[in-house]
């Protein structure tokens, strides 16, 4: 199964590039993109995934604007050539690797179309390699990932109404990951044994730097797999930011405020330690949120890697203020946030996933919400 890239010396295994190096059914390659209007007027997110051992590719685009969220979904046959990043009316083009990418959704029967350009603001940063087990001895996640900050221009049209994006007004972050993680309908077997973890992640743009921090928390507040980076904004923008050019930071803890009766964050403060031992506090004020089920996460109908047919498209829409706060599919959220460190102000994204009895936040059940204000 030869493809054009087999003419380049890029191989890591003695098989053609199109053949996965692992027989694990959960092998995947994925792009995720986020776009946030600086004033919180809208959020747009998109993703493309390829699952070579399942023969499936899927893509999603979702927009949160006004009081609603709309989502476009498509699933189909994975192209044999991994360089072909398209499925149905969705097409992703890597115009210049790690500098400029384009997402296009042609007119289709869902009423959602798009034409978007990503432009890098800093060089791509390789994150630490991730390996996670399921508590009974199986490898659940074994993946590589890089992240990158940038800006967006273009348009998203829903039912004839167009939202315009401009590089000066819309910031973004993206990641590209590959390896193994649960995708598709999982086979039967011994159930996994895991504590319900919380996950918090905050990539933020400032005038002269971009910052990211993220970590898991066990019930009670213990942080694990925490990391963070300060990435300089340089001119010209490099293709890659090495770890010798970025400053690593250590997340120390947080103080979160939630909307009464829910787990939706309304304010966040994160303490981090710098290499010189000093500490800083990153303050975040959410302006708008988007539910990640619009990109297939926790979705019963549009989960990643699920076979639906040769080419199948779908559309969903939700009223944001009508989401059930105890709905498991409404717990994975992204917020566009105002950010502050001391006197410096920025804008970015806050990701939250909080399941289980996290007493550090006052939660004692799987999905109970914050106490009502007195």
C-alpha positions in Angstrom: 0.0 0.0 0.0 2.4 2.7 -1.3 1.6 6.4 -1.1 3.6 9.5 -2.3 5.4 9.9 1.0 7.1 6.5 0.6 9.4 8.3 -1.8 10.9 10.3 1.2 13.2 9.0 3.9 10.6 9.4 6.6 10.0 5.8 7.7 10.2 4.7 11.3 9.3 1.0 10.6 10.0 -1.3 7.6 6.5 -0.9 6.1 5.0 1.7 3.9 3.9 5.0 5.6 0.2 4.2 5.2 0.5 1.0 7.3 0.2 1.6 11.1 3.2 0.6 13.2 0.8 -1.0 15.7 -2.2 -3.3 15.4 -3.9 -1.7 18.3 -7.5 -0.9 17.3 -7.2 2.4 19.2 -4.4 3.8 17.0 -5.3 7.4 15.9 -4.1 10.7 14.5 -5.9 13.9 15.3 -6.0 17.6 14.8 -7.9 19.9 17.2 -8.4 23.7 16.6 -9.9 26.4 18.9 -10.8 30.0 18.0 -12.0 32.6 20.4 -13.2 36.2 19.8 -11.2 38.4 22.1 -14.4 40.0 23.5 -16.2 36.7 23.9 -18.6 37.3 21.1 -18.2 33.7 19.8 -16.1 30.6 19.9 -15.4 28.2 17.0 -13.8 24.8 17.4 -13.0 22.1 14.8 -11.3 18.7 14.7 -10.3 16.0 12.2 -9.5 12.4 13.2 -8.1 9.4 11.4 -8.3 5.9 12.8 -6.3 3.6 10.5 -7.1 0.3 12.2 -10.8 1.0 12.2 -10.9 2.4 8.6 -12.7 5.5 9.8 -12.2 9.2 9.5 -14.3 11.9 11.1 -14.5 15.7 11.4 -16.4 18.2 13.4 -17.0 22.0 13.6 -18.9 23.7 16.3 -19.7 27.4 16.9 -21.0 29.0 20.1 -22.6 32.4 19.3 -25.5 34.3 20.9 -27.3 31.9 23.2 -26.9 28.8 21.0 -24.3 26.3 19.9 -24.4 24.6 16.5 -22.4 21.5 15.5 -21.5 20.0 12.1 -20.4 16.3 12.1 -19.2 14.0 9.3 -17.9 10.4 9.4 -16.7 8.2 6.6 -14.1 5.9 5.1 -10.5 6.8 6.1 -8.5 7.5 2.9 -5.7 5.0 2.4 -3.2 7.9 2.1 -2.7 9.5 5.5 -1.8 12.8 3.8 -5.4 13.1 2.6 -7.1 15.0 5.5 -10.7 15.2 4.2 -14.0 13.4 4.7 -17.2 14.3 3.0 -17.5 18.1 2.6 -14.8 18.7 5.3 -11.3 19.4 4.1 -8.2 20.3 6.1 -5.1 21.7 4.2 -1.7 22.0 5.7 -0.6 24.9 3.5 2.7 25.4 5.3 3.5 23.0 8.2 3.2 24.6 11.6 2.6 28.0 10.1 -0.5 28.1 8.0 -3.5 25.7 7.8 -6.9 26.0 6.2 -10.2 24.4 7.1 -13.0 24.3 4.5 -16.5 22.9 4.8 -18.3 23.0 1.4 -22.1 23.7 1.3 -24.0 20.6 2.4 -27.3 19.5 3.8 -26.6 20.4 7.4 -26.7 24.2 6.7 -23.2 24.7 8.1 -20.2 25.7 6.0 -16.9 27.3 6.7 -13.7 28.7 5.2 -11.1 29.4 7.9 -7.3 30.2 7.9 -5.0 29.5 10.8 -1.9 31.5 11.1 0.8 30.6 13.7 1.8 33.2 16.4 4.5 31.1 18.0 6.4 28.0 17.1 4.9 24.6 17.8 5.9 23.1 21.1 6.2 19.4 21.7 4.5 18.3 24.9 5.8 15.6 27.2 5.0 12.0 26.0 1.8 10.7 27.6 1.3 7.1 28.8 -1.8 6.3 31.0 -3.0 2.9 32.2 -6.6 1.9 33.0 -6.0 0.5 36.5 -6.1 -3.2 35.5 -2.8 -3.3 33.5 -3.8 -2.2 30.0 -2.3 0.8 28.3 -5.1 3.3 27.7 -3.2 6.2 26.3 0.2 6.3 24.6 0.5 9.4 22.6 2.7 12.3 21.3 1.3 15.8 21.0 2.3 19.3 20.1 0.5 22.5 20.7 0.6 25.9 19.0 -0.9 29.4 19.5 -2.2 31.4 16.5 -4.9 33.6 15.1 -7.8 33.0 12.8 -9.5 34.6 9.8 -12.4 33.6 7.6 -16.1 32.7 8.1 -18.6 30.2 9.5 -22.1 30.2 8.0 -25.1 28.6 9.8 -28.4 28.6 8.0 -27.4 31.6 5.9 -26.1 33.7 8.9 -22.3 34.3 8.7 -19.9 34.9 11.5 -16.7 36.7 10.3 -13.3 36.0 11.8 -10.3 38.4 11.5 -6.7 37.7 12.6 -6.6 40.9 14.8 -9.8 39.9 16.7 -9.7 36.1 17.0 -7.0 34.2 18.8 -6.6 30.5 18.9 -4.8 27.4 20.0 -4.4 24.0 18.3 -2.9 20.6 18.9 -1.9 17.7 16.8 -1.6 14.3 18.5 -1.1 10.7 17.4 -0.6 7.3 19.0 -3.1 5.3 20.9 -6.1 6.3 22.9 -9.7 5.0 23.3 -11.6 5.5 20.0 -14.7 3.9 18.5 -16.9 1.3 20.3 -14.7 -0.4 22.9 -14.6 -4.2 23.0 -15.9 -6.1 26.0 -13.4 -7.1 28.6 -12.5 -6.6 32.2 -13.8 -3.2 33.3 -11.3 -0.4 33.8 -10.6 0.7 37.4 -10.0 4.4 37.7 -10.7 7.2 40.1 -12.8 9.9 38.6 -10.3 12.6 37.8 -10.7 16.3 37.1 -8.8 17.9 34.2 -8.0 21.6 33.9 -6.1 23.2 31.0 -5.5 26.9 30.2 -3.7 28.1 27.1 -3.5 31.9 27.2 -2.2 34.7 24.8 -0.3 37.7 26.2 1.3 40.5 24.2 4.8 39.1 24.4 4.3 35.5 25.3 1.9 32.6 25.3 1.3 30.4 28.4 -0.1 27.0 29.0 -0.8 25.0 32.1 -2.7 21.8 32.7 -3.1 19.0 35.2 -5.2 16.2 36.4 -6.6 16.1 40.0 -7.6 13.2 42.0 -10.6 13.5 44.4 -9.3 15.5 47.3 -7.1 17.8 45.2 -3.9 15.9 44.6 -2.3 17.1 41.3 -0.7 14.6 38.9 0.8 15.0 35.5 1.0 18.7 35.8 2.9 20.9 33.4 3.1 24.4 32.0 5.2 26.5 29.6 5.9 30.1 28.8 6.5 30.4 25.0 8.0 33.6 23.7 6.4 35.6 20.8 9.2 36.1 18.3 9.5 37.9 15.0 9.7 36.2 12.6 7.6 33.4 13.9 9.6 30.2 14.1 8.2 26.9 12.9 9.1 25.1 16.1 9.8 26.3 19.7 12.3 24.0 21.4 12.2 23.3 25.1 15.4 25.3 25.4 13.5 28.4 24.2 10.4 27.9 26.4 10.3 28.2 30.2 8.7 25.3 32.1 6.4 26.2 35.0 4.9 24.0 37.7 1.2 24.2 38.6 0.7 24.4 42.4 -3.0 24.7 42.8 -6.2 26.6 42.1 -9.2 28.4 43.5 -12.3 27.9 41.4 -15.8 29.5 41.6 -18.8 27.7 40.0 -22.2 28.8 38.9 -24.7 27.7 41.6 -26.1 24.3 41.0 -23.5 23.4 38.4 -19.9 22.5 37.8 -19.4 25.3 35.3 -16.5 27.5 36.3 -17.2 31.3 36.5 -13.8 32.3 37.9 -10.4 30.6 38.2 -7.1 31.4 39.9 -4.1 29.2 39.2 -0.8 29.4 41.2 2.4 28.4 39.3 6.0 28.2 40.2 8.7 29.6 37.9 12.2 28.1 37.5 13.7 30.7 39.9 11.4 29.6 42.7 9.1 32.6 42.5 5.3 32.1 42.1 2.7 33.9 40.0 -1.1 33.7 39.9 -3.0 33.4 36.6 -6.5 34.8 37.0 -9.2 33.8 34.5 -12.7 35.2 33.9 -14.9 33.1 31.6 -16.9 35.1 29.0 -18.5 32.3 27.0 -18.4 28.5 26.8 -18.8 25.8 24.2 -19.7 22.1 24.9 -17.2 19.7 23.6 -19.9 17.2 22.6 -20.1 19.5 19.6 -16.8 18.0 18.5 -17.8 14.4 19.4 -16.3 14.2 22.9 -18.7 12.2 25.2 -21.2 12.2 22.3 -23.5 9.2 22.1 -24.1 9.8 18.4 -20.9 11.2 17.1 -18.1 9.7 19.2 -14.7 9.5 17.7 -13.9 6.6 15.4 -17.4 5.2 15.3 -18.4 3.6 12.0 -21.5 5.2 10.6 -21.2 4.5 6.9 -19.4 5.6 3.7 -20.1 9.3 4.2 -22.6 10.5 6.8 -23.2 14.1 7.9 -25.1 15.3 10.9 -26.2 18.5 12.6 -26.9 19.4 16.2 -28.0 22.6 17.9 -28.4 23.4 21.6 -29.6 26.4 23.7 -26.6 27.0 26.0 -28.7 28.1 29.0 -30.9 25.0 28.8 -28.2 22.4 29.2 -28.9 20.1 32.1 -26.1 20.7 34.7 -26.2 16.9 35.6 -25.9 15.8 32.0 -22.7 13.8 31.7 -22.2 15.0 28.1 -22.3 18.6 29.3 -19.4 18.5 31.7 -16.5 18.8 29.1 -16.4 22.5 28.4 -14.2 25.1 26.9 -14.4 28.8 27.9 -13.0 31.9 26.2 -11.5 33.8 29.1 -10.0 37.1 30.0 -6.6 36.5 31.6 -4.5 38.5 34.1 -1.1 38.0 35.7 -0.4 41.0 37.9 -0.9 44.1 35.7 -0.7 42.2 32.4 -3.9 41.2 30.6 -4.5 38.6 27.9 -7.1 36.2 26.4 -7.3 32.5 26.1 -9.2 29.3 26.7 -10.0 27.3 29.9 -10.8 23.6 29.5 -12.6 21.8 32.3 -13.7 18.2 32.9 -14.8 17.5 36.5 -16.5 14.2 37.3 -16.8 12.6 40.7 -16.6 13.5 44.4 -14.0 16.2 44.3 -14.3 17.5 47.9 -11.7 20.2 47.2 -14.4 21.9 45.3 -17.3 21.0 47.5 -18.5 18.1 45.3 -19.5 14.9 47.0 -21.2 12.9 44.3 -20.6 12.1 40.6 -22.3 15.2 39.2 -23.7 17.3 42.1 -23.4 21.0 41.6 -22.0 23.9 43.6 -24.0 25.1 46.5 -26.5 27.9 46.0 -25.3 31.2 47.2 -26.9 32.3 50.5 
